[in-house]
Amino acid sequence: MLDLLSRQAVLSGIVVLLALPFVIYYITTSTFHRRLRSTGSGKSPPVVPFHVPGVFHAFGLATTGPQTYFAQILKQYKGTAPFLVYAGPQPFLVVHDPNQIEKIVKASQSNHRNPARIEVLDKIYGSPQSALGLYAVKASSDADKPALDHVLLGLIEKHFTGATLIVNIENYITIISTSLNDKMFQVGSWTQIEDAWSFLRQVFTRCILTSLFGSDLFKQYPGLIKDYWEFADAIDGFIPGLPRYWVPGHAVQIRERLSRGIEKWLKANHSGSDFARTADEDPLWDEFKGSKFVQERDNELVKIEGLDTQARVAEMLSIIHASTVTLVPCIIWSILEIFRRPKVAQQLTADVSRYSPSRGATYNVHEIINLRLIRSLQAETRRLRIAALFTHVEAQDLVLDETWTAPGGVPMLAFTHNVALNTEAWRKAQPAILQRPLVEYWPERFLLHERADVKSHAGIVPRGASFTMGSIEVMDIALVDKYQQVLGTAYADAMHAATLAVLSNNFEIELCDPELFDQSLPPPGDMAFGILKPLGEVALRIRKRSPR
């Protein structure tokens, strides 16, 4: 009898244990929807339903990966209300209403020492603990604050805005033009490239980093590009706020290789106390020391007590990452999408040719940057082909709107790809943008005529069309990611435009199989964030244009 009772008790216990997660999920689901329906102001966001307290959503995050898990959650819990996801004890607030995102973006702009960036310096770039305190607002001494502010903000303003930005872009144009002309492309004879993504990524990464660090960087560290993109892929799923063990061991190993290579370059070219050549009479760029921006930034870091060589290496790695991880894929996608559409490519070439060296001594960079078609296709590429993650942490509670308040100290996440596909938000902002479905790449999407009945046809931009993103510029936040925003959006836009100008002005490019390219496009919304790539190899052919 006792044995029977014991067996029944065991079976009952097993049934309870098996049923408990489903009961908890039912309860948390009811709580979630009850919080959404409740009235009042200043509400704390609801928690996404879960099965096991304490574990919360960590299992799903770990098994599917943060990129896929958050994409699934965003599809399941549509709407405008923010919600909380827990990776074990660590909460994350997911915000997907454009007005609420705009509130967070504005809050982040007043705090360039965002805890999220400090965490990335620590866990991703390997900055030493002794240096991290200097980046924190409360921990920085009064003496160090002006120097760090100058490094983090002042030098971007100095080197990557206005006339100085133009001069830096002209130097990049020289570098990339030389690189492409050295590739033995022929006039009148096509050269076929089987894997356009890998080829263009190699070329653009090398040219961008050469313009910043000088060509000697690759002599000191020949494997830099290969190691860097392995590193970028390895850390692709990391979110500030996740524990250190979420950083893959493989990423740490590659980072150590990168750090050793960068340190070797620093010791060879940035040693001593007087290595920088940043006077007005000094050249803009040095093949050994790099650009004046890199020289001056490193020179200022050397002067700050507590920032050792390891901290300087971490800062250099952050520049490498910020200058390539979003910009390079953005340029490649723009090229593939433009030359998928011959009429758009022809118009881009015609627009650029008006400001090309054939009409003057050099490219008119200022006019090229402001070409309407280039600005529209840049915005469209960032909207559909770049899945960026915006992260911000506020120390205090932040009122998002009349209903919801974000709890202080909790990382707030916004996913640009989710916003990019939000039809209702775009309809409110600018209905004409929806002339074609948001899942379709449309280069002229943001070129709107003052008359509503005038539309673009067959890739031709109508006269009088102007660039606009409607009433919510926050839709274009792919490059506003504060924890890796080291160079500024003006720099990224100018580099993007300059690359397109050089290619379209000097080369003819065709996709070998446009239909196969269409089949290789990543499905919209399957990844909440991360580097989007074609699902297979994309082949293109390229040849030099005949001299005009």
Backbone torsions as a table, in degrees:
resi	resn	phi	psi	omega
1	MET	NA	-43.9	179.1
2	LEU	-64.7	-39.7	179.0
3	ASP	-62.5	-40.4	179.7
4	LEU	-64.0	-43.5	178.6
5	LEU	-63.9	-38.4	179.8
6	SER	-64.8	-43.9	179.4
7	ARG	-63.5	-40.1	178.8
8	GLN	-64.4	-38.6	179.0
9	ALA	-64.9	-41.6	178.8
10	VAL	-63.9	-45.6	179.8
11	LEU	-62.5	-41.0	178.3
12	SER	-62.0	-41.6	178.8
13	GLY	-62.7	-41.1	179.1
14	ILE	-63.8	-43.2	179.3
15	VAL	-60.9	-43.5	179.5
16	VAL	-62.1	-44.9	-179.4
17	LEU	-62.6	-39.3	179.7
18	LEU	-70.8	-35.5	-176.9
19	ALA	-81.7	-25.4	-173.0
20	LEU	-57.2	-46.1	179.2
21	PRO	-58.5	-36.1	-179.8
22	PHE	-72.3	-35.2	176.0
23	VAL	-65.3	-44.6	179.2
24	ILE	-61.9	-40.7	179.7
25	TYR	-64.2	-40.0	178.0
26	TYR	-63.2	-44.4	-178.8
27	ILE	-64.6	-46.2	-177.8
28	THR	-69.1	-28.5	175.2
29	THR	-67.5	-43.6	177.8
30	SER	-62.6	-41.8	179.3
31	THR	-63.4	-41.4	-179.7
32	PHE	-58.8	-51.5	-176.5
33	HIS	-72.0	-31.6	176.9
34	ARG	-64.8	-39.1	178.0
35	ARG	-65.3	-38.6	178.9
36	LEU	-63.7	-39.4	-175.3
37	ARG	-82.0	-18.4	-175.1
38	SER	-66.2	148.8	179.2
39	THR	-94.6	168.9	179.6
40	GLY	121.5	172.0	-179.2
41	SER	-119.6	160.0	177.9
42	GLY	67.9	27.4	-177.4
43	LYS	-71.1	146.7	171.5
44	SER	-79.7	137.0	-176.8
45	PRO	-61.2	149.8	179.7
46	PRO	-74.8	160.1	177.3
47	VAL	-95.8	132.7	176.4
48	VAL	-58.4	136.3	-178.4
49	PRO	-52.1	145.8	-178.8
50	PHE	-142.2	168.7	-177.8
51	HIS	-102.1	-36.4	-172.4
52	VAL	-126.7	115.1	175.7
53	PRO	-59.6	146.0	-179.0
54	GLY	89.6	-48.4	175.1
55	VAL	-80.6	-39.3	179.4
56	PHE	54.9	-113.0	-174.3
57	HIS	-108.2	9.8	-175.0
58	ALA	-62.8	-36.9	-178.0
59	PHE	-63.2	-45.9	178.7
60	GLY	-63.4	-41.0	178.1
61	LEU	-61.9	-40.4	-176.2
62	ALA	-74.8	-37.9	-174.0
63	THR	-80.8	-38.1	-178.8
64	THR	-98.7	-17.5	-176.3
65	GLY	92.2	143.2	-177.7
66	PRO	-57.1	-36.9	-177.7
67	GLN	-61.9	-46.8	-178.4
68	THR	-75.5	-40.4	-177.0
69	TYR	-61.6	-47.6	-179.2
70	PHE	-67.3	-32.2	175.7
71	ALA	-62.6	-42.6	179.2
72	GLN	-66.0	-41.7	179.9
73	ILE	-63.9	-42.1	-179.1
74	LEU	-65.0	-35.3	177.0
75	LYS	-70.1	-36.2	-175.6
76	GLN	-75.9	-37.5	-175.3
77	TYR	-115.6	69.8	178.5
78	LYS	-74.9	167.4	179.8
79	GLY	129.5	-160.7	-177.9
80	THR	-115.1	-10.3	-176.3
81	ALA	-77.8	136.0	173.4
82	PRO	-71.5	158.9	177.7
83	PHE	-147.5	159.8	-176.9
84	LEU	-102.3	137.7	172.3
85	VAL	-122.4	134.7	-177.6
86	TYR	-111.4	122.6	169.6
87	ALA	-93.8	82.5	-170.1
88	GLY	68.8	-128.4	-179.2
89	PRO	-79.4	-10.0	-175.2
90	GLN	-90.3	115.7	178.2
91	PRO	-86.0	151.6	171.4
92	PHE	-132.0	135.3	177.3
93	LEU	-100.3	116.4	179.0
94	VAL	-92.8	122.5	-178.8
95	VAL	-118.0	127.0	-178.5
96	HIS	-131.9	5.8	172.5
97	ASP	-86.5	125.5	-175.3
98	PRO	-56.1	-38.1	179.8
99	ASN	-66.7	-38.4	177.1
100	GLN	-69.0	-39.0	177.4
101	ILE	-61.7	-41.7	179.3
102	GLU	-60.5	-37.7	178.0
103	LYS	-62.3	-41.8	-179.4
104	ILE	-69.7	-41.6	179.1
105	VAL	-59.4	-44.6	179.6
106	LYS	-64.7	-37.9	177.8
107	ALA	-64.7	-37.0	-178.3
108	SER	-70.1	-28.0	-176.8
109	GLN	-69.2	-19.1	178.1
110	SER	-91.2	2.0	-178.2
111	ASN	-139.8	88.5	-179.4
112	HIS	-78.3	-7.1	175.3
113	ARG	-103.5	54.0	-179.3
114	ASN	-61.4	132.7	176.2
115	PRO	-53.8	-29.3	179.1
116	ALA	-63.6	-40.7	179.3
117	ARG	-68.4	-39.0	178.4
118	ILE	-62.1	-39.6	179.3
119	GLU	-65.5	-37.4	178.1
120	VAL	-69.0	-39.5	174.8
121	LEU	-56.8	-37.3	-178.6
122	ASP	-76.2	-60.6	-169.3
123	LYS	-81.9	-28.2	-176.1
124	ILE	-101.3	-49.2	-175.0
125	TYR	-90.8	-12.9	174.6
126	GLY	80.2	27.3	176.7
127	SER	-66.3	138.6	-176.7
128	PRO	-68.8	153.4	-179.4
129	GLN	-58.3	-34.4	-178.5
130	SER	-63.1	-23.3	-178.0
131	ALA	-94.5	-25.1	-171.9
132	LEU	-62.6	-35.6	-179.5
133	GLY	-61.4	-27.5	-179.6
134	LEU	-67.7	-25.2	-178.2
135	TYR	-83.5	-19.0	-178.6
136	ALA	-77.1	139.6	-177.3
137	VAL	-59.9	-45.5	-176.0
138	LYS	-74.2	-31.3	-173.9
139	ALA	-84.7	-24.1	-176.6
140	SER	-68.9	136.6	177.1
141	SER	-75.0	159.1	179.3
142	ASP	-60.0	-31.4	-179.2
143	ALA	-70.9	-34.3	-176.2
144	ASP	-84.4	-25.0	-174.4
145	LYS	-58.5	-48.6	179.7
146	PRO	-61.1	-39.3	-179.1
147	ALA	-65.0	-44.8	179.4
148	LEU	-68.1	-39.0	177.4
149	ASP	-60.7	-38.1	178.4
150	HIS	-64.9	-41.0	179.5
151	VAL	-66.5	-46.3	-173.0
152	LEU	-78.1	-29.5	-175.2
153	LEU	-124.1	-47.5	-172.9
154	GLY	-61.3	-40.7	-177.2
155	LEU	-71.7	-30.2	174.3
156	ILE	-64.5	-45.7	178.6
157	GLU	-61.4	-39.1	-176.6
158	LYS	-70.8	-43.9	-170.4
159	HIS	-100.5	-23.4	-172.0
160	PHE	-123.8	34.2	169.6
161	THR	-140.0	158.3	173.4
162	GLY	60.9	-144.8	-174.9
163	ALA	-64.6	-34.5	-179.2
164	THR	-67.2	-37.1	175.0
165	LEU	-59.5	-44.8	-179.0
166	ILE	-59.3	-43.1	-179.8
167	VAL	-64.3	-40.9	177.4
168	ASN	-63.8	-39.5	179.4
169	ILE	-68.3	-37.6	176.7
170	GLU	-61.1	-38.1	177.0
171	ASN	-64.8	-41.4	177.3
172	TYR	-62.9	-40.6	179.0
173	ILE	-59.9	-40.8	177.2
174	THR	-61.5	-43.4	-178.1
175	ILE	-65.8	-47.4	-176.6
176	ILE	-73.1	-32.7	176.7
177	SER	-64.0	-43.9	177.9
178	THR	-62.4	-43.4	-178.7
179	SER	-62.0	-46.2	-178.1
180	LEU	-69.0	-36.1	179.0
181	ASN	-70.7	-21.2	177.2
182	ASP	-81.9	-4.4	-176.4
183	LYS	-82.5	3.5	176.2
184	MET	65.7	27.7	171.5
185	PHE	-69.4	145.8	-172.9
186	GLN	-111.1	154.7	170.0
187	VAL	-82.2	127.0	176.8
188	GLY	82.6	-1.5	-179.4
189	SER	-133.9	125.3	-177.4
190	TRP	-78.1	140.7	169.3
191	THR	-111.6	122.6	-177.6
192	GLN	-93.2	132.9	178.0
193	ILE	-114.9	114.2	-173.2
194	GLU	-70.8	-37.8	-179.0
195	ASP	-119.7	84.4	-174.6
196	ALA	-62.7	-37.1	-177.6
197	TRP	-60.5	-50.7	-177.9
198	SER	-65.2	-42.1	-178.8
199	PHE	-63.6	-51.3	-177.7
200	LEU	-66.6	-36.4	178.1
201	ARG	-61.6	-42.7	178.4
202	GLN	-61.9	-47.7	-176.9
203	VAL	-65.2	-50.0	-175.1
204	PHE	-68.1	-39.8	179.0
205	THR	-61.4	-46.0	-179.2
206	ARG	-62.0	-44.0	-177.9
207	CYS	-67.9	-41.8	179.1
208	ILE	-62.8	-48.0	-178.2
209	LEU	-69.4	-33.2	175.3
210	THR	-62.6	-40.9	-179.7
211	SER	-66.2	-25.7	-179.8
212	LEU	-92.8	-44.6	-170.2
213	PHE	-109.2	-10.6	-176.5
214	GLY	92.0	158.0	-176.5
215	SER	-72.5	-20.6	-178.8
216	ASP	-67.8	-19.9	178.0
217	LEU	-56.2	-39.4	-177.6
218	PHE	-80.2	-21.1	172.7
219	LYS	-74.3	-37.9	177.4
220	GLN	-73.6	-29.8	-173.6
221	TYR	-141.4	78.2	-176.4
222	PRO	-60.9	-29.3	-176.5
223	GLY	-91.4	16.2	-173.7
224	LEU	-58.5	-49.9	-173.7
225	ILE	-64.3	-45.1	178.8
226	LYS	-60.5	-47.7	-179.1
227	ASP	-64.9	-40.8	-176.8
228	TYR	-62.1	-47.4	-176.2
229	TRP	-71.2	-27.2	170.0
230	GLU	-63.7	-42.3	178.6
231	PHE	-63.5	-46.5	-179.5
232	ALA	-60.7	-41.7	177.6
233	ASP	-65.5	-37.3	-176.4
234	ALA	-69.6	-32.2	-177.9
235	ILE	-98.6	8.7	-171.7
236	ASP	-59.5	-31.1	-176.4
237	GLY	-95.7	6.0	-176.9
238	PHE	-78.1	140.0	176.0
239	ILE	-124.1	128.7	175.2
240	PRO	-54.9	129.4	-174.4
241	GLY	115.9	-25.4	176.4
242	LEU	-71.6	147.0	178.9
243	PRO	-61.3	161.6	-177.3
244	ARG	-58.9	-33.8	-176.8
245	TYR	-69.7	-8.2	174.6
246	TRP	-77.3	-14.9	175.3
247	VAL	-78.3	118.0	-176.2
248	PRO	-58.5	142.3	177.2
249	GLY	-58.9	-33.2	178.0
250	HIS	-61.2	-38.7	179.4
251	ALA	-65.0	-39.9	179.6
252	VAL	-64.7	-40.8	179.0
253	GLN	-62.8	-44.0	179.3
254	ILE	-67.0	-39.3	178.6
255	ARG	-59.7	-37.5	178.4
256	GLU	-63.7	-39.1	176.3
257	ARG	-64.3	-45.1	178.2
258	LEU	-59.6	-43.9	-178.5
259	SER	-62.8	-41.8	179.0
260	ARG	-64.2	-41.2	179.6
261	GLY	-66.5	-42.2	178.9
262	ILE	-66.7	-40.9	178.9
263	GLU	-62.4	-38.3	177.7
264	LYS	-60.6	-43.4	178.5
265	TRP	-65.6	-41.9	178.4
266	LEU	-59.9	-46.0	-178.4
267	LYS	-64.9	-33.1	-179.0
268	ALA	-76.3	-31.5	-170.4
269	ASN	-125.0	-16.9	-178.3
270	HIS	-124.4	41.2	179.7
271	SER	-92.9	158.3	178.9
272	GLY	81.3	-172.5	-176.1
273	SER	-105.3	0.2	-175.5
274	ASP	-136.3	44.4	-176.3
275	PHE	-85.2	-25.4	-172.9
276	ALA	-76.9	139.5	176.0
277	ARG	-121.2	87.2	-171.8
278	THR	-123.1	12.6	176.7
279	ALA	-69.4	161.2	-177.7
280	ASP	-57.9	-34.9	-177.7
281	GLU	-80.6	-10.5	179.4
282	ASP	-76.2	152.5	179.6
283	PRO	-64.5	151.2	-179.9
284	LEU	-61.8	-32.6	-170.7
285	TRP	-142.1	141.7	179.5
286	ASP	-128.6	132.4	-175.7
287	GLU	-64.2	-21.8	179.9
288	PHE	-97.5	-47.2	-173.8
289	LYS	-89.1	-19.3	179.4
290	GLY	94.8	-163.4	-179.1
291	SER	-72.9	161.8	176.3
292	LYS	-61.0	-33.2	178.2
293	PHE	-60.2	-50.8	-179.2
294	VAL	-65.1	-41.4	179.6
295	GLN	-62.4	-48.0	-177.0
296	GLU	-69.2	-38.0	178.8
297	ARG	-62.3	-47.6	-179.7
298	ASP	-66.9	-37.0	178.9
299	ASN	-63.1	-38.6	177.9
300	GLU	-70.2	-37.0	178.8
301	LEU	-64.9	-38.4	179.6
302	VAL	-59.1	-33.7	-175.1
303	LYS	-77.3	-15.9	-176.3
304	ILE	-87.1	119.5	-178.9
305	GLU	-64.7	131.6	179.4
306	GLY	105.0	-14.0	177.1
307	LEU	-99.6	99.8	-177.4
308	ASP	-88.3	-171.6	-178.3
309	THR	-59.9	-39.8	180.0
310	GLN	-62.2	-39.0	178.1
311	ALA	-67.0	-38.7	177.6
312	ARG	-65.8	-40.0	177.3
313	VAL	-61.2	-43.4	178.8
314	ALA	-61.1	-40.1	177.7
315	GLU	-64.6	-41.0	178.1
316	MET	-64.2	-39.8	177.3
317	LEU	-64.2	-35.9	178.1
318	SER	-65.5	-34.4	176.8
319	ILE	-68.2	-44.0	177.7
320	ILE	-57.4	-46.2	-177.8
321	HIS	-66.6	-46.3	-176.9
322	ALA	-66.0	-31.0	-176.0
323	SER	-83.4	-9.5	-173.5
324	THR	-128.9	-36.3	-165.6
325	VAL	-61.3	-34.9	177.1
326	THR	-103.0	-39.6	-174.4
327	LEU	-64.2	-45.9	-176.7
328	VAL	-63.6	-51.1	175.7
329	PRO	-59.1	-35.7	179.9
330	CYS	-62.4	-44.2	178.8
331	ILE	-64.5	-45.2	-177.7
332	ILE	-62.3	-46.2	179.7
333	TRP	-61.0	-40.4	179.2
334	SER	-60.7	-43.1	179.6
335	ILE	-62.6	-48.1	-179.0
336	LEU	-62.2	-41.4	-178.0
337	GLU	-72.8	-37.2	179.5
338	ILE	-65.6	-51.0	-174.8
339	PHE	-79.8	-2.0	166.2
340	ARG	-73.4	-20.6	-175.0
341	ARG	-122.0	92.4	-173.4
342	PRO	-54.4	-38.7	-178.0
343	LYS	-67.7	-37.7	176.0
344	VAL	-65.8	-41.6	178.6
345	ALA	-61.3	-40.7	179.1
346	GLN	-64.3	-41.2	-179.6
347	GLN	-68.8	-39.4	177.6
348	LEU	-60.7	-44.1	179.2
349	THR	-61.3	-42.5	179.3
350	ALA	-64.6	-42.2	179.2
351	ASP	-63.0	-45.8	-176.6
352	VAL	-68.4	-36.0	-175.3
353	SER	-60.7	-25.3	179.1
354	ARG	-66.8	-20.9	-176.7
355	TYR	-122.3	25.6	-176.2
356	SER	-96.2	170.0	-178.9
357	PRO	-57.9	-23.2	178.9
358	SER	-65.2	-20.5	178.4
359	ARG	-105.5	6.8	-179.0
360	GLY	-179.2	-173.6	-176.2
361	ALA	-71.0	-32.0	-178.0
362	THR	-151.3	177.2	176.8
363	TYR	-65.3	141.5	172.0
364	ASN	-86.0	87.2	-171.4
365	VAL	-61.4	-40.8	-177.6
366	HIS	-59.2	-45.0	-179.6
367	GLU	-69.5	-37.7	179.8
368	ILE	-64.1	-43.2	179.6
369	ILE	-58.3	-34.0	-174.3
370	ASN	-97.8	9.0	174.6
371	LEU	-60.2	132.4	-175.3
372	ARG	-60.1	-43.2	-177.7
373	LEU	-65.5	-41.1	179.1
374	ILE	-64.1	-43.1	-179.8
375	ARG	-63.8	-39.0	-180.0
376	SER	-67.9	-46.3	-177.9
377	LEU	-70.7	-29.3	173.0
378	GLN	-61.1	-48.2	-179.8
379	ALA	-63.6	-38.9	-179.6
380	GLU	-69.0	-38.3	177.3
381	THR	-64.3	-45.7	178.7
382	ARG	-63.9	-35.1	-178.5
383	ARG	-65.6	-48.2	-169.1
384	LEU	-104.4	-27.3	-172.8
385	ARG	-109.8	-1.8	177.4
386	ILE	-120.6	118.7	179.5
387	ALA	-106.4	88.9	-175.2
388	ALA	-97.2	157.7	178.0
389	LEU	-114.8	123.3	174.8
390	PHE	-100.6	127.6	-176.6
391	THR	-128.2	135.6	176.0
392	HIS	-150.1	145.2	177.4
393	VAL	-125.1	124.8	174.4
394	GLU	-103.6	134.2	179.5
395	ALA	-65.7	-36.7	-178.9
396	GLN	-107.0	165.0	175.4
397	ASP	-57.6	144.9	-179.8
398	LEU	-123.6	121.0	178.2
399	VAL	-74.2	118.0	-178.8
400	LEU	-86.2	-38.9	175.3
401	ASP	-163.8	-166.3	-177.1
402	GLU	-69.5	-12.6	-177.2
403	THR	-106.3	-43.3	-168.3
404	TRP	-115.3	142.8	175.8
405	THR	-127.2	128.9	178.8
406	ALA	-81.6	129.4	179.6
407	PRO	-68.8	139.8	179.9
408	GLY	-65.5	148.0	177.4
409	GLY	81.2	-2.0	-178.7
410	VAL	-100.7	126.8	176.8
411	PRO	-59.1	128.6	177.6
412	MET	-101.0	130.7	-175.1
413	LEU	-117.6	135.3	171.3
414	ALA	-132.4	134.6	-175.6
415	PHE	-109.5	117.4	-174.7
416	THR	-62.8	-33.7	-178.6
417	HIS	-67.3	-36.1	178.1
418	ASN	-65.0	-43.8	178.1
419	VAL	-66.4	-37.2	-176.9
420	ALA	-62.4	-26.7	-177.3
421	LEU	-103.2	12.1	-177.3
422	ASN	-84.7	92.1	-174.2
423	THR	-59.5	-44.2	-176.7
424	GLU	-63.9	-39.7	179.3
425	ALA	-64.3	-42.5	179.1
426	TRP	-67.8	-35.3	179.3
427	ARG	-62.2	-40.4	178.7
428	LYS	-69.3	-34.5	-176.2
429	ALA	-76.5	-48.7	-176.0
430	GLN	-163.6	94.1	-174.7
431	PRO	-56.4	-32.5	-176.8
432	ALA	-64.1	-21.1	178.7
433	ILE	-64.0	-22.5	-176.9
434	LEU	-92.2	19.1	175.9
435	GLN	-59.8	-26.6	173.7
436	ARG	-127.4	151.3	-176.2
437	PRO	-57.1	147.3	-178.8
438	LEU	-68.2	-20.4	178.0
439	VAL	-79.6	-5.9	179.8
440	GLU	-99.8	137.7	174.7
441	TYR	-79.6	122.4	-177.3
442	TRP	-133.0	101.1	-173.8
443	PRO	-57.1	-32.4	-177.0
444	GLU	-92.6	15.9	-173.6
445	ARG	-55.8	-37.6	-173.7
446	PHE	-101.4	18.7	173.5
447	LEU	-103.5	102.3	-174.5
448	LEU	-116.1	135.5	178.6
449	HIS	-85.0	151.8	179.3
450	GLU	-64.5	-23.0	173.5
451	ARG	-97.6	127.5	-174.5
452	ALA	-65.6	-23.0	-175.6
453	ASP	-86.4	-2.1	179.8
454	VAL	-95.8	122.0	-178.0
455	LYS	-126.0	159.6	175.3
456	SER	-81.7	143.7	180.0
457	HIS	-130.5	137.0	173.4
458	ALA	53.6	34.7	175.3
459	GLY	81.5	10.2	-178.8
460	ILE	-102.0	125.5	179.7
461	VAL	-79.2	125.6	-178.8
462	PRO	-69.0	149.6	176.8
463	ARG	-63.3	141.9	-179.1
464	GLY	87.1	-4.3	178.4
465	ALA	-69.3	142.4	179.4
466	SER	-128.2	155.9	-179.4
467	PHE	-81.3	131.8	175.4
468	THR	-155.1	149.7	174.2
469	MET	-115.6	15.3	179.1
470	GLY	78.7	-156.0	-172.6
471	SER	-89.0	-2.0	-177.9
472	ILE	-126.8	83.7	177.2
473	GLU	-59.8	-20.3	-178.6
474	VAL	-62.1	-17.4	176.4
475	MET	-60.3	-25.3	-175.4
476	ASP	-102.5	53.3	-174.4
477	ILE	-100.7	17.0	-177.3
478	ALA	-60.5	-27.6	-178.8
479	LEU	-107.6	15.8	-178.1
480	VAL	-100.3	14.6	-176.4
481	ASP	-66.7	106.8	-169.1
482	LYS	-68.5	-27.3	-176.5
483	TYR	-77.9	-11.9	174.4
484	GLN	-128.7	16.9	-179.9
485	GLN	-84.5	90.5	-173.7
486	VAL	-107.7	-27.3	-172.0
487	LEU	-113.9	-15.0	177.2
488	GLY	93.6	152.8	-177.1
489	THR	-71.7	-31.0	179.1
490	ALA	-61.7	-39.2	178.0
491	TYR	-63.2	-48.2	-177.7
492	ALA	-62.1	-45.1	-179.7
493	ASP	-62.9	-41.7	-178.2
494	ALA	-67.7	-41.2	178.7
495	MET	-64.4	-41.2	178.0
496	HIS	-59.9	-51.1	-178.0
497	ALA	-63.2	-42.0	-178.5
498	ALA	-63.5	-40.5	179.5
499	THR	-63.8	-45.2	178.2
500	LEU	-62.1	-38.0	-179.4
501	ALA	-64.3	-46.6	-179.1
502	VAL	-62.0	-45.9	-178.1
503	LEU	-65.6	-48.7	-175.7
504	SER	-69.5	-29.7	-177.8
505	ASN	-79.9	-28.5	-172.4
506	ASN	-110.3	-15.1	-173.1
507	PHE	-137.0	149.7	167.1
508	GLU	-98.3	133.7	-177.3
509	ILE	-132.4	137.2	176.2
510	GLU	-136.9	142.5	169.9
511	LEU	-77.1	133.9	-178.0
512	CYS	-67.3	-37.4	-177.7
513	ASP	-141.5	86.8	-178.3
514	PRO	-56.2	-36.7	-179.3
515	GLU	-67.3	-38.7	176.8
516	LEU	-65.8	-35.8	175.5
517	PHE	-61.4	-44.3	178.8
518	ASP	-59.0	-37.8	179.4
519	GLN	-72.2	-19.0	-177.8
520	SER	-91.2	-0.8	-177.9
521	LEU	-69.9	135.5	177.8
522	PRO	-67.6	134.7	-179.7
523	PRO	-59.6	129.5	-180.0
524	PRO	-60.6	132.5	174.5
525	GLY	87.7	-3.1	-179.8
526	ASP	-75.6	-25.0	175.6
527	MET	-121.5	125.1	180.0
528	ALA	-68.6	-33.5	178.6
529	PHE	-158.6	168.1	179.9
530	GLY	120.9	175.8	-178.2
531	ILE	-78.0	114.5	177.9
532	LEU	-87.6	129.7	179.6
533	LYS	-130.1	159.8	171.5
534	PRO	-59.6	148.4	-178.4
535	LEU	-72.2	-18.0	177.5
536	GLY	-145.6	178.7	179.3
537	GLU	-67.4	139.7	176.3
538	VAL	-114.9	122.2	-178.9
539	ALA	-97.8	142.0	173.6
540	LEU	-139.3	163.6	175.2
541	ARG	-123.4	148.6	-173.2
542	ILE	-142.5	143.4	174.0
543	ARG	-149.4	155.9	178.6
544	LYS	-70.7	146.0	173.6
545	ARG	-75.3	150.7	174.3
546	SER	-67.4	142.2	179.0
547	PRO	-57.2	135.3	-179.0
548	ARG	-79.6	NA	NA
